[in-house]
Amino acid sequence: MLRLLVLRTKCLDEARHFYESLGFQFTEEQHGTGPRHYAAAIGDSVFELYPSAVDVSDTTRLGFTVQSLTRVMDRLKTSNAVVVSPLKATTRGFRAVVRDPDGRAVELDEC
């Protein structure tokens, strides 16, 4: 079972806004003298966004299931997210692929 997912980002606040559009609820954290970052609980797991000074666009591909893909795509339009593959019906339901602020591909499926 996945317990922790940490994404490094050059665009910390933009990444937080992007992933909040997908339904994550982040809290700001800082441990001791470490960097300010954001954490969101996913059941018993934690999803964290940490600042990075290096390009991370080709390091990770993500996939999430959302309750309403239409609603998520509407929210992402307001943050100027890049749409790689627009919302479309597939044999497995509705699907879209977008890029996060660092350029990572994020696959979205409707549950």
HUJOFEN-V130370 format. One record per pair of residues at least 24 apart in sequence whose C-alpha atoms are under 10 Angstrom apart, sorted by the first residue. I is the first residue (numbers start at 1). J is the second residue. D is the distance in whole Angstrom. If there is no record, write none. Layout:
I;J;D + I;J;D
This chain:
1;44;9 + 1;45;9 + 2;42;10 + 2;44;9 + 2;45;7 + 2;46;9 + 2;47;10 + 3;41;10 + 3;42;9 + 3;43;9 + 3;44;7 + 3;45;4 + 3;46;6 + 3;47;9 + 4;41;9 + 4;42;9 + 4;44;9 + 4;45;6 + 4;46;5 + 4;47;6 + 4;48;8 + 5;39;10 + 5;40;10 + 5;45;8 + 5;46;6 + 5;47;5 + 5;48;6 + 5;49;9 + 6;38;10 + 6;39;9 + 6;46;8 + 6;47;6 + 6;48;5 + 6;49;6 + 6;50;7 + 7;47;8 + 7;48;6 + 7;49;5 + 7;50;6 + 7;51;8 + 7;52;9 + 7;56;9 + 7;59;9 + 7;60;8 + 8;37;10 + 8;48;8 + 8;49;6 + 8;50;5 + 8;51;6 + 8;52;5 + 8;53;9 + 8;54;9 + 8;55;9 + 8;56;7 + 8;57;10 + 8;59;10 + 8;60;10 + 8;102;9 + 9;49;7 + 9;50;6 + 9;51;5 + 9;52;5 + 9;53;8 + 9;54;8 + 9;55;8 + 9;56;7 + 9;57;9 + 9;100;10 + 9;101;8 + 9;102;6 + 9;103;10 + 10;50;9 + 10;51;6 + 10;52;5 + 10;53;6 + 10;54;7 + 10;55;7 + 10;56;8 + 10;57;10 + 10;101;8 + 10;102;7 + 11;49;10 + 11;50;9 + 11;51;7 + 11;52;8 + 11;53;9 + 11;100;10 + 11;101;7 + 11;102;7 + 12;36;9 + 12;37;8 + 12;38;8 + 12;49;7 + 12;50;7 + 12;51;6 + 12;52;8 + 12;101;9 + 12;102;9 + 13;37;9 + 13;38;9 + 13;49;9 + 13;51;9 + 13;101;10 + 14;79;8 + 14;100;9 + 14;101;6 + 14;102;9 + 15;49;8 + 15;50;10 + 15;51;10 + 15;100;7 + 15;101;6 + 15;102;8 + 16;40;10 + 16;48;9 + 16;49;7 + 16;50;10 + 16;100;10 + 16;101;9 + 17;76;9 + 17;79;8 + 17;100;10 + 17;101;9 + 18;75;9 + 18;76;7 + 18;78;10 + 18;79;7 + 18;80;9 + 18;81;8 + 18;99;9 + 18;100;7 + 18;101;7 + 19;49;10 + 19;76;9 + 19;100;8 + 19;101;10 + 20;72;10 + 20;75;9 + 20;76;10 + 21;71;9 + 21;72;6 + 21;73;9 + 21;74;9 + 21;75;6 + 21;76;6 + 21;77;10 + 21;78;10 + 21;79;9 + 22;64;8 + 22;65;9 + 22;66;7 + 22;67;9 + 22;68;10 + 22;69;9 + 22;71;9 + 22;72;6 + 22;73;9 + 22;75;8 + 22;76;8 + 22;108;9 + 23;66;8 + 23;67;9 + 23;72;8 + 55;102;8 + 55;103;9 + 56;102;7 + 56;103;8 + 56;104;8 + 57;99;9 + 57;100;9 + 57;101;9 + 57;102;5 + 57;103;5 + 57;104;5 + 57;105;8 + 58;102;9 + 58;103;7 + 58;104;6 + 58;105;8 + 59;103;10 + 59;104;8 + 59;105;10 + 60;103;10 + 60;104;6 + 60;105;8 + 60;106;9 + 61;99;10 + 61;103;10 + 61;104;6 + 61;105;5 + 61;106;6 + 61;107;8 + 62;97;10 + 62;99;10 + 62;100;10 + 62;104;8 + 62;105;6 + 62;106;5 + 62;107;6 + 62;108;9 + 63;97;9 + 63;105;8 + 63;106;5 + 63;107;4 + 63;108;6 + 63;109;8 + 64;106;7 + 64;107;6 + 64;108;5 + 64;109;6 + 64;110;9 + 64;111;10 + 65;95;9 + 65;107;8 + 65;108;6 + 65;109;5 + 65;110;6 + 65;111;6 + 66;95;10 + 66;108;7 + 66;109;6 + 66;110;5 + 66;111;6 + 67;109;9 + 67;110;6 + 67;111;5 + 68;94;9 + 68;109;9 + 68;110;6 + 68;111;8 + 69;94;7 + 69;95;8 + 69;96;8 + 69;108;7 + 69;109;7 + 69;110;5 + 69;111;9 + 70;94;9 + 70;95;10 + 70;96;10 + 70;110;9 + 72;108;9 + 72;110;10 + 73;97;10 + 73;98;9 + 73;108;9 + 76;100;10
